[in-house]
Amino acid sequence: MADHGTVEYATATGNDLEAHEATYENFVHLATIGTLLVINIVIGLAIGAVANHWGVAAGVILLSLAIAFRGLISGARPHRGDDRAVRAGACPHRLKPERGPAPRQRVAIHDRRGVNAHCGSA
């Protein structure tokens, strides 16, 4: 029979939040590229089947494969909305008008209490 002793749980040491975020971003990137690739392949097949233009369909499919491959290799990410606070390196709660381009930085993460880890405000 099974031993019914006390259960011991292992605890992780260190903070792997950056690795977790990187893995999540890579997964979302792969899912986005894959979804767009499938949509383009379906469009190419629809062009070939409906209009009987299989040369155009092959071109659309090959072009979408090339673009998807380049997107996966380069790791290019689409622009995600208004990130003036991120580029300015300021707290998003105290945003001032932008005066020219500034280097991009990571978005501050709110913890469970709703406190912004970057600026300490809610």
LINHUWO-V688745 format. One record per helix or strand of 3 or more residues. SS is the DSSP state (h for helix, s for strand). FROM is the first residue (numbers start at 0). LEN is the number of residues. If there is no record, write none. Layout:
ss->{SS:SS}
from->{FROM:FROM}
len->{LEN:LEN}
This chain:
ss->{h:h:h:h}
from->{16:53:83:91}
len->{35:21:5:3}
